[in-house]
Amino acid sequence: MKKSEKVLSVGFLYDDSLDRPDGVSQYVKTVGAWLNSQGHKVIYLVGETTMTQWAGSPVYSLSKNLTVKFNGNLVNTPLPASKKLISSVLDRHDFDVIHVQMPYSPFMAQKVINLVNPHTAVIGTFHIYPAGALARVGSRLLRLVYRGSLKKFRGVLSVSPPAAKFAKQFFAADSELSSNVVELKKYQKAKKSGQKNHVVFLGRLVQRKGCGELLRAFKLLIKTVPEAKLTIAGDGPQRNKLESFVKNNHLESSVTFQGFINEHNKPKLLGSAAIACFPSLGGESFGIVLIEAMAAGAGVVIGGNNPGYTSVLGERPKTLFDPKKTAQFAKTLEKFLTDGQLADGIHTWQNELVRKYDIETVGPSLVEVYKRAIAKQNRSRHN
């Protein structure tokens, strides 16, 4: 940050926990840490979280959380937060901007939005694309509950075209595209150890993420590429079922379950992949794990043909597939393991593509969004 630039006080408002490694949490922590490194003041206002600071900035847990199933995943939703606690935090910090992760809960984030100081600009970022009728119904109900709080926003962003479509369709919100982010230098520091014929899956072991479909395709793959190996990293309610499939189909020598992988070890794992494979069945607004795998130097990164993943990989359709078409899925894996020219071409493209998601590229544009929102808020106060 130049000496002449104003130091901004930015509050990140997120109903869920920062302890979780999901995409929204990663976005908040990556953007927040970068802003802090640029000299801005960052505060995290979040749901139930064990950490008390992140990257040198304070973390305030404003509510207890309840785990529920939403959008094909398990999420933490806040229980009613204390108005007194919220007010004390807002009084302690003179925020220029509150950056809300959307959609948000009426039990915590909406309370904060309604209590912010008149000079504080509120902006939001939409992160989700609904998977199934229940998620769509829930989103419509949220819009009714929000009532006047949406009118306080001085800017709305979406991480992808599908997220922007969701914002418009369900919340009548026009949004500006501002992509998900990755700290490229962190991943580039990881030691690369690409392994031939190594397929890597990283994600929560729930049905929506498609690991079961991957195992069925891998069962066919090893008939033509018997030396292929599959590493499954992550945990979740489907793990026992997936491990039983491996055992029942005698795949134990080819498939390894690593369980939960922490952030420190993630780059090395993804960088070891000849193919980083993410066969999600839907409900993805973007797919931050795709750009993490690219940043780590995976050979090629491929994904299920859903709107979110297509927004990242769509320029090269060969990197997209239907996870439910097992034979075609297996052929896609085989092609990328055996066609070196194809794999090298995709790798080169993805090495360039990931640069546009680097926080060093996206961060300055976010600061400009904040400044425009502050100016709008100032004008509204004087009209």
N, C-alpha and C positions, 0 to 999 in steps of 0.2 A: 504494500500500500504506500502510495506517495505521501510525503509529509503534509501536503496541502489538502489531502482528502480527509473528510470527516470520519471519525471513528463511529461506527454504528453499533447500537445495542440491539441484538437480535435474540428473540425468544423462539425456540422451536417447540411447538405444541403438538403432542403426539399421545393419543389415548392409550396406546399399548406400551409394552416394556422395552427399554433399551437393552435389556439382558438378552433378548432373542436375536438370532442371526438372520431374521427375515429381511426381505428387500427394502421395506420402508425404514426399518431400524438402521440398515446399512446406509441408506440415503441420508437420513438425519445425521448420523455420526460422521459420515464422510464430508458432507457440506459444512457441518458445524466445526469440525476440526480444521478444515481449510480456512474458514472465516477467521477462526482464532489465530491461525498462523499468519494471517494478513493483518493482524492487529485489531480486529473488531472484537467486541465484547459479546460473548455467546452464553445463553442460559437455556437449559433444557427443562421444559415443563411436561412431565410424562406420567403415565400410569405406573403401576407398582413395579419398581426397579430397585435392585440391590445396590447398584453403584451410586456413589454420591458425587462423582465427577467424571467427566469424559474429556480427554485431551486438554486438561487444565481448566475446564469450565464446569461450574456447578450444575448438578442434576437434582431437580426437585420432584419427588414422587408425590403426586397430588391425590392419589386414590388407591384403594385396593382393587384388584382385578379379578374377574371371573372368566374362566376359560369356556368358550362356547364354539360350536361349529358354525362357520360362515364362509360362503364362497368356496366350498370344497376343502376348507382347511380349518384347523383349530386356531382360534384367535383369542386374545385376551381383551375383554371388554370391561371398562371401568365401572365400579359401583359408584353411587352418588358421592361426589367430592364435596369437601367442606368449603363453603363460601368464605368462611373466616380464614382458612388456610390459603385459599387462592388470593384473597385480598391482601394478606400479609406479604405474599411473594411479589405481587404486582406493586405494592407500595415500596418494597425494598429495591426494586430495579426499575429504572426509568427507560422503558423499552421504546425504541424508535419503530421497531417492526415486530409483529408476532407472525411467525410462519407456521401455518396450520397444515397438518397432514390430513387429507380428505379422502373419503367422507369421515366425519367426526361424530363423536358420541354426545348426546344431549346431557349426559351425566357428569362429564368433566370438561371437555374442550369447549362445548357451547357455553358453559358457565364462565370460563375464562374469557371467551370472546365478549360476552355481555358485560364483563367487569373491567375491561381494559380502559386505560386512561384515554380521554378524548383526543390527545395528540398522537396516540399510537396507531400506526397503519397496520391493518390486518391483510395478509395475503394467504393463499392456500395452494396446495399442490394435490391434484387427484392422482391416486396411485393404482386404482383397481379397475378391473373389467369384470362384470358379474358373470359367475358360472352358475347357470340354472335359474329356474323360476323363483325359488325362495330368495335368492340374493337380490333379484330384481324387485320383488315385492318389498323386501326390507328397505331397499334404497328409496322407493317411492314413499314409504312411510317416514323415512328420515327427513325427506324434503318437507313434509307437512309439519314435522316436529321442529325443524329449524326456524320456521317463521321468520322473524326479523333479523336473525343473526347473519344470514347471508348478505343482507344489505350493507353490512359493515365492511365487507371485503373491498379492498382497493386494487386487487389484482388476483387472478386465478391462473394457475399453471396446470399442465397435464404432462405426464412423463412420456406419453406416446399418443398417436392418433386414436387407438382404441379407448384409452383413458379419457381423451378429449370428447369422443363420441358419447361415452358414459356420462360425463359431466353435463353435456348439453341435453341429452335425452332424459335424464332422470332428475337433474337439478336446474335445468334451464340456464346453465352457466356457460358463457363463452370463455374459452381458456386459450392461453398462449402455450405453445409447445416448448418445454424445457426438459431435456432428456434426463434419465437416470445417470448416475455418475459412478466412476471408479477411480481410485487413486492409483494411477498407472505406475508411478515410480515405486510404490510398495510392492506391486506384483513383479515388476522388472528386476527388483533386487533378489527375488527368490531364485535359488539355484535350479536351473532347468535340467531335467533328467528324462527327456522324452523316451518312452519305451515302445518299441515296435509292437503293433497288434494289441496295444493296451487300450481298452475302452473304459471310460470313467463316467459314472453317474454320481451326481452330488445333489441331494435334495431331501426334503422330508418324505418319509415313507408312508404316503397316503395315496389313495387310488388316483386322485387327480394328476399326480406327478408322473404316472405312467411307468413306474419301475417294473410292474408285472408284465406289461407289454414288451419292455426291453428284454426281460428274461426269456420270454417266448421267442423273440427274434434271435437272441443270442444262442438259444438251443439249436436253431437252424444254422446260424453262422458257423458254428464249430464243425459242422459237417464239411464245409468248404475251406474254412480257415481253422484247422484244429489247434493251432498254436495260440489262438486268440485268448486273451485274458480279460475279465471284467471285474472292476472294483466298484462296489456299491458303498458310497459314503453317505451317512445320514441315519436318522432313526425315526420311529413313528409307529403307529398302530398296526401297520401291515408287515412289520419286520418278520414276525413268526411265520406268517403265511408265505412270504417270499423265501425265507430260509427253507421251509418245507418243500417248496417247488424245486429249489436247487438240489436238495437231498433226494427227493423222489425221482428226479431226472438225471441223477448221477453227475452233477455238474460241479461237485465240490472242489475238484482239482483246477477248475477254470474260473470259478467265481469266488470273490472274497468280500465279506461284509466288514467294513471298518467301523461302523457306528458313527456317532457324532464326531465331526471334525471341527476343531476350533479355527478361529480366523488366522492364527499364526501359521497353521499347517495347510490351510486351504490352497495358497498359491503353489506350493510344491506338488500337492496332489494333482491339481488341474494341469500344471505344467508337465506332468509325467504322461499325459494322455496322448495317444495317437488320435483318438476320437473322444472328445468330451460330448456326451450324448444326454439330451434333456427332452424326453418324450412326453412332455405334458399334454394332457388331453384337453385342456382349456382353462378358462378363468385366469389367464395371464394378461396383465396390462402391458407388460414390457419383457421382463426376464433378465434381471440384473446378473444372474449367474452366467448368462451367455457372455456378457462383456467381461466378467471376472475371468472366465476361462480363456478368452482371447488375450486379455492382459497378461495372464500367466504363461502364455506361449503354447497352449495346447495345439496339437497338430492341426485339427479341424474342429470346429464347433458346429453341431447340428442340433435341430430341435423339432418338436412336434409342430405341425402346421396349424397353429392357432393364431388369432389376430395379434396378440402381443408379441409372440416370437417372430411373426412375419414382419412386424414393424422394424425389427432389427436385422433379420436375415433375408428379407424378401428380395433384395437385389440379386441374390444367387439362389434361385429356387431349388437347386440340387441339395442344398443344406436343410431343406424342409421335407417332412414325410408325415404320413398318416400312421400313428403308432398302432392303430387297430388292424392295419393290413400287414399281418405278420411277415408274410413272404417278401413283400416289397421292402419292408423295414429291414429285414435281414440282408437283402440285396444292397440296400443303401450302405449298410455297415461294411459289407464285403467290398463294395466298390471303392470306398475311401481307404480301406486297408490295403488294397491290392493295386490301385491305380495311383502311382506316385506322382505323375504329372498333374492329375486332377487335384490330389490332396495338396500339392505344393502351391498350385494356383489359388486355391481357396485360402490357404494359410497366409499367403502374401496379401490377399484382399482383406482378410480379417485383421491382420497386423496394422493395416492403414485405417480400417473402419473404427477400431477401438479408440483411436486418438481423439475422435470427436466427442467421446464420452468421458474423457479425462477431466477430473475436477479442475485442473489448471486451465482447461478450455471453457468449461461450463461455469465455473465459479464467478469470473468477472461479469458475465451476463446476468447472473442472479443478483449481484450487487446493484446492477443497473435497474433491475426490476424493483428491488427494495427502494432505491432512490426515487423512482417514478411513483411508487405507492405512497411514500412519505409526502411527496409534493402534492399528490391528489388529496391526501388527508388534510394537509395544511390549507388547501384551497377550500375544501368542504367546510372547514371550521370558520372560515372568514366570509362565507357566502350567506 
